[in-house]
Amino acid sequence: MVIDPKNNVNTHRSSDAQGQSNRHVANNQQPIPPAPEKSGAKEDTVVLSSQAKAIKGLEDKIIKQSTVNQKRVDEIKAAIARGEYPINYERVAEKLLDYEELFMK
């Protein structure tokens, strides 16, 4: 945020072709050059515990796994196509009634 001499606040930011931000003071004024980088500046570091690393590893494995068991899906599709997929009509009816009860409440 920059304040011009007339005490107007301007938070407008635009990007140049290199993707760097230029800050503008007020309409039709020159951009303020970026501050020079300090040499020898210390960087912040983060150290993860072994437990956090294990959790991250498990998260990565879960993300990589498919949520769909494609082999089982293909087996069911093939059984349906052959007319061999067993349908438990009582269970289907019970589930439909359970679903309908959700709307009665």
Residue frames as a rotation matrix with the C-alpha (Angstrom) as fourth column:
MET 1
0.589 0.808 0.000 0.00
0.808 -0.589 0.000 0.00
0.000 0.000 -1.000 0.00
VAL 2
-0.620 -0.761 0.189 1.28
0.771 -0.636 -0.030 3.43
0.143 0.127 0.981 -0.88
ILE 3
0.393 0.703 -0.593 0.04
0.748 -0.619 -0.238 6.84
-0.535 -0.350 -0.769 0.24
ASP 4
-0.018 -0.388 0.922 0.31
0.841 -0.505 -0.196 9.76
0.542 0.771 0.335 -2.13
PRO 5
-0.891 -0.454 0.013 0.95
0.380 -0.761 -0.525 13.37
0.249 -0.463 0.851 -1.03
LYS 6
-0.474 0.792 0.385 -2.79
-0.596 -0.610 0.521 14.12
0.648 0.018 0.761 -1.05
ASN 7
-0.674 0.105 0.731 -3.31
-0.635 0.423 -0.646 11.33
-0.377 -0.900 -0.219 1.54
ASN 8
0.484 0.772 -0.412 -5.08
-0.874 0.447 -0.189 9.08
0.038 0.451 0.892 -0.92
VAL 9
-0.181 -0.497 0.848 -4.46
-0.497 0.791 0.357 5.39
-0.849 -0.357 -0.391 -0.44
ASN 10
0.438 0.244 -0.865 -3.88
-0.887 0.271 -0.373 3.22
0.144 0.931 0.335 -3.49
THR 11
0.032 -0.387 0.921 -3.44
-0.503 0.791 0.349 -0.53
-0.864 -0.474 -0.170 -3.14
HIS 12
0.908 0.330 -0.257 -3.58
-0.368 0.336 -0.867 -1.26
-0.199 0.882 0.426 -6.89
ARG 13
-0.122 -0.937 0.328 -0.93
-0.344 0.350 0.871 -3.72
-0.931 -0.007 -0.365 -8.09
SER 14
0.837 0.305 -0.455 -0.15
-0.529 0.236 -0.815 -4.66
-0.141 0.923 0.359 -11.65
SER 15
0.389 -0.703 0.595 2.27
0.266 0.704 0.658 -7.16
-0.882 -0.098 0.461 -13.16
ASP 16
0.153 -0.410 -0.899 4.83
-0.860 -0.503 0.083 -6.47
-0.486 0.761 -0.430 -15.85
ALA 17
0.526 0.104 -0.844 5.86
-0.723 0.578 -0.379 -8.91
0.449 0.809 0.379 -18.56
GLN 18
-0.475 -0.794 -0.380 8.37
-0.403 0.580 -0.708 -10.67
0.782 -0.182 -0.595 -16.30
GLY 19
0.207 0.639 -0.741 5.71
0.454 0.608 0.651 -11.44
0.867 -0.471 -0.164 -13.70
GLN 20
-0.706 -0.474 -0.526 7.11
0.687 -0.279 -0.671 -8.96
0.171 -0.835 0.523 -11.19
SER 21
0.385 0.892 -0.238 4.76
0.923 -0.372 0.100 -6.67
0.001 -0.258 -0.966 -9.32
ASN 22
-0.686 -0.470 0.556 4.92
0.449 -0.874 -0.186 -2.91
0.573 0.122 0.810 -9.73
ARG 23
-0.086 0.633 -0.769 3.44
0.922 -0.241 -0.301 -0.65
-0.377 -0.736 -0.563 -7.11
HIS 24
-0.345 0.068 0.936 1.84
0.579 -0.770 0.269 2.57
0.739 0.635 0.227 -8.34
VAL 25
-0.915 -0.040 -0.401 1.38
0.356 -0.547 -0.758 5.63
-0.189 -0.836 0.514 -6.14
ALA 26
-0.071 0.908 -0.413 -1.50
-0.059 -0.417 -0.907 7.37
-0.996 -0.040 0.083 -7.86
ASN 27
0.731 0.448 0.514 -2.94
0.452 0.245 -0.858 7.59
-0.510 0.860 -0.023 -11.36
ASN 28
0.877 -0.336 0.343 -0.33
0.253 -0.283 -0.925 8.13
0.408 0.898 -0.163 -14.11
GLN 29
0.590 -0.749 0.301 2.71
-0.792 -0.465 0.395 8.16
-0.156 -0.472 -0.868 -11.81
GLN 30
-0.026 -0.736 -0.677 5.87
-0.695 0.500 -0.517 6.12
0.719 0.457 -0.524 -12.19
PRO 31
0.781 0.278 -0.560 6.13
0.112 0.818 0.564 2.74
0.615 -0.503 0.608 -10.45
ILE 32
0.553 -0.603 0.575 8.23
-0.821 -0.277 0.500 2.49
-0.142 -0.748 -0.648 -7.31
PRO 33
0.005 -0.606 -0.796 11.22
-0.601 0.634 -0.487 0.20
0.800 0.480 -0.360 -7.93
PRO 34
0.816 0.288 -0.501 11.41
0.147 0.735 0.662 -2.94
0.559 -0.614 0.557 -5.80
ALA 35
0.715 -0.565 0.412 13.67
-0.656 -0.340 0.674 -2.89
-0.241 -0.752 -0.613 -2.76
PRO 36
0.009 -0.781 -0.624 17.09
-0.763 0.398 -0.509 -4.44
0.646 0.481 -0.592 -3.32
GLU 37
0.805 0.242 -0.541 17.55
0.060 0.875 0.481 -7.94
0.590 -0.420 0.690 -1.98
LYS 38
0.548 -0.612 0.570 19.70
-0.828 -0.299 0.474 -8.24
-0.120 -0.732 -0.671 1.11
SER 39
0.192 -0.558 -0.807 22.67
-0.341 0.734 -0.588 -10.51
0.921 0.388 -0.049 0.76
GLY 40
-0.793 -0.569 -0.218 23.38
-0.056 0.425 -0.904 -12.93
0.607 -0.704 -0.369 3.57
ALA 41
-0.164 0.811 0.562 19.78
-0.953 -0.278 0.123 -12.88
0.256 -0.515 0.818 4.79
LYS 42
-0.900 -0.119 0.419 18.85
-0.292 0.879 -0.378 -15.90
-0.323 -0.463 -0.826 6.88
GLU 43
-0.412 0.775 -0.479 16.13
-0.500 0.247 0.830 -18.19
0.762 0.581 0.286 5.63
ASP 44
0.023 0.521 0.853 13.46
-0.964 0.239 -0.120 -19.74
-0.267 -0.819 0.508 7.85
THR 45
-0.692 -0.241 -0.680 13.57
-0.452 0.880 0.148 -23.49
0.563 0.410 -0.718 8.14
VAL 46
0.355 0.820 0.449 11.05
-0.934 0.285 0.217 -26.09
0.049 -0.496 0.867 9.19
VAL 47
-0.792 -0.576 -0.204 11.94
-0.544 0.817 -0.191 -29.47
0.276 -0.041 -0.960 10.62
LEU 48
0.295 0.935 -0.196 9.31
-0.760 0.354 0.544 -32.22
0.579 -0.011 0.815 10.56
SER 49
-0.097 -0.250 0.963 9.21
-0.840 0.540 0.055 -34.89
-0.534 -0.804 -0.262 13.23
SER 50
-0.961 -0.272 -0.057 9.48
-0.264 0.830 0.491 -38.54
-0.086 0.487 -0.869 12.23
GLN 51
-0.448 0.874 0.186 5.78
0.517 0.423 -0.744 -38.92
-0.729 -0.237 -0.642 13.04
ALA 52
0.280 0.523 -0.805 4.87
-0.338 -0.731 -0.592 -36.03
-0.898 0.438 -0.028 10.72
LYS 53
-0.494 -0.537 -0.684 7.03
-0.839 0.088 0.537 -37.55
-0.228 0.839 -0.495 7.97
ALA 54
-0.931 0.195 0.310 5.25
0.204 0.979 -0.004 -40.91
-0.304 0.060 -0.951 8.41
ILE 55
0.000 0.986 -0.169 1.85
0.348 -0.159 -0.924 -39.24
-0.938 -0.059 -0.343 8.19
LYS 56
0.109 -0.026 -0.994 2.93
-0.744 -0.665 -0.064 -37.35
-0.659 0.746 -0.092 5.05
GLY 57
-0.856 -0.476 -0.202 4.08
-0.497 0.648 0.577 -40.64
-0.144 0.595 -0.791 3.51
LEU 58
-0.637 0.701 0.322 0.72
0.534 0.702 -0.471 -42.24
-0.556 -0.128 -0.821 4.24
GLU 59
0.223 0.715 -0.662 -1.11
-0.089 -0.661 -0.745 -39.25
-0.971 0.225 -0.084 2.77
ASP 60
-0.307 -0.434 -0.847 0.96
-0.870 -0.233 0.435 -39.57
-0.386 0.870 -0.306 -0.41
LYS 61
-0.986 -0.046 0.163 0.13
0.002 0.959 0.283 -43.28
-0.169 0.280 -0.945 -0.69
ILE 62
-0.242 0.970 0.020 -3.60
0.511 0.145 -0.847 -42.60
-0.825 -0.195 -0.530 -0.20
ILE 63
0.184 0.278 -0.943 -3.56
-0.508 -0.794 -0.333 -39.89
-0.841 0.540 -0.005 -2.87
LYS 64
-0.628 -0.535 -0.565 -1.83
-0.757 0.252 0.603 -42.22
-0.180 0.806 -0.564 -5.34
GLN 65
-0.852 0.346 0.393 -4.35
0.305 0.938 -0.166 -45.03
-0.426 -0.021 -0.904 -4.77
SER 66
-0.731 0.680 0.054 -7.44
-0.191 -0.280 0.941 -45.11
0.655 0.677 0.335 -6.89
THR 67
-0.641 0.586 0.496 -10.71
-0.658 -0.086 -0.748 -44.80
-0.396 -0.806 0.440 -4.99
VAL 68
0.511 0.799 -0.318 -12.32
-0.847 0.403 -0.347 -47.11
-0.149 0.447 0.882 -7.53
ASN 69
-0.268 -0.509 0.818 -11.55
-0.267 0.855 0.444 -50.82
-0.926 -0.099 -0.365 -7.60
GLN 70
-0.124 0.212 -0.969 -11.49
-0.964 -0.256 0.067 -51.04
-0.234 0.943 0.236 -11.37
LYS 71
-0.916 -0.227 -0.332 -11.07
-0.308 0.926 0.218 -54.81
0.258 0.302 -0.918 -11.40
ARG 72
-0.706 0.707 0.033 -14.27
0.393 0.431 -0.812 -55.25
-0.589 -0.561 -0.582 -9.36
VAL 73
-0.066 0.675 -0.734 -16.13
-0.504 -0.658 -0.560 -52.75
-0.861 0.333 0.384 -11.56
ASP 74
-0.450 -0.175 -0.876 -15.09
-0.887 0.198 0.417 -54.66
0.100 0.964 -0.245 -14.69
GLU 75
-0.995 0.094 -0.047 -16.22
0.100 0.980 -0.169 -57.97
0.030 -0.173 -0.984 -13.13
ILE 76
-0.393 0.904 -0.167 -19.65
0.226 -0.081 -0.971 -56.55
-0.891 -0.419 -0.173 -12.28
LYS 77
-0.073 0.334 -0.940 -20.06
-0.811 -0.568 -0.139 -55.00
-0.581 0.752 0.312 -15.75
ALA 78
-0.750 -0.269 -0.604 -19.19
-0.601 0.660 0.451 -58.32
0.277 0.701 -0.657 -17.39
ALA 79
-0.888 0.457 0.044 -21.64
0.362 0.756 -0.546 -60.20
-0.283 -0.469 -0.837 -15.15
ILE 80
-0.134 0.858 -0.496 -24.41
-0.170 -0.513 -0.841 -57.70
-0.976 -0.028 0.214 -15.99
ALA 81
-0.249 -0.025 -0.968 -23.65
-0.944 -0.215 0.248 -58.01
-0.215 0.976 0.030 -19.72
ARG 82
-0.884 -0.111 -0.454 -23.89
-0.245 0.937 0.248 -61.81
0.398 0.330 -0.856 -19.49
GLY 83
0.108 0.987 0.118 -27.11
-0.592 -0.031 0.806 -61.55
0.799 -0.157 0.581 -17.44
GLU 84
0.098 -0.181 -0.979 -25.46
0.481 0.870 -0.113 -63.35
0.871 -0.459 0.172 -14.52
TYR 85
-0.787 -0.391 0.477 -25.35
-0.177 -0.597 -0.782 -60.55
0.591 -0.700 0.401 -11.94
PRO 86
-0.368 0.675 -0.639 -27.41
0.829 0.550 0.104 -61.66
0.422 -0.492 -0.762 -8.93
ILE 87
-0.543 0.294 0.786 -29.94
-0.314 -0.940 0.135 -59.10
0.779 -0.174 0.603 -7.74
ASN 88
-0.734 0.333 -0.592 -31.28
0.678 0.413 -0.608 -59.29
0.042 -0.848 -0.529 -4.19
TYR 89
-0.324 0.685 0.653 -34.67
0.331 -0.564 0.756 -57.68
0.886 0.461 -0.044 -4.75
GLU 90
0.606 0.539 -0.585 -35.55
0.715 -0.047 0.698 -57.58
0.349 -0.841 -0.414 -1.04
ARG 91
-0.118 -0.745 -0.656 -32.37
0.861 -0.405 0.306 -55.66
-0.494 -0.530 0.690 -0.24
VAL 92
-0.810 -0.125 0.574 -33.01
0.479 -0.705 0.523 -53.22
0.339 0.698 0.631 -3.09
ALA 93
0.152 0.960 0.236 -36.55
0.426 -0.279 0.860 -52.62
0.892 -0.030 -0.452 -1.79
GLU 94
0.509 -0.017 -0.861 -35.29
0.857 -0.083 0.508 -52.08
-0.080 -0.996 -0.028 1.78
LYS 95
-0.542 -0.807 -0.236 -32.71
0.750 -0.591 0.298 -49.55
-0.380 -0.016 0.925 0.60
LEU 96
-0.591 0.414 0.692 -35.32
0.386 -0.608 0.694 -47.69
0.708 0.677 0.200 -1.44
LEU 97
0.526 0.824 -0.209 -37.61
0.547 -0.139 0.826 -47.49
0.651 -0.549 -0.524 1.59
ASP 98
0.176 -0.562 -0.808 -34.71
0.905 -0.231 0.357 -46.31
-0.387 -0.794 0.468 3.78
TYR 99
-0.806 -0.503 0.312 -33.93
0.592 -0.700 0.400 -43.62
0.017 0.507 0.862 1.23
GLU 100
-0.192 0.837 0.512 -37.56
0.379 -0.418 0.825 -42.54
0.905 0.352 -0.237 1.03
GLU 101
0.526 0.380 -0.761 -37.75
0.827 -0.021 0.561 -42.24
0.197 -0.925 -0.325 4.84
LEU 102
-0.521 -0.785 -0.336 -35.02
0.819 -0.571 0.063 -39.57
-0.241 -0.243 0.940 4.69
PHE 103
-0.839 0.223 0.496 -37.47
0.136 -0.797 0.589 -37.30
0.527 0.562 0.638 2.88
MET 104
0.155 0.961 -0.227 -40.36
0.490 0.125 0.863 -37.99
0.858 -0.245 -0.452 5.27
LYS 105
-0.071 -0.258 -0.964 -38.58
0.996 -0.065 -0.056 -36.46
-0.048 -0.964 0.261 8.26
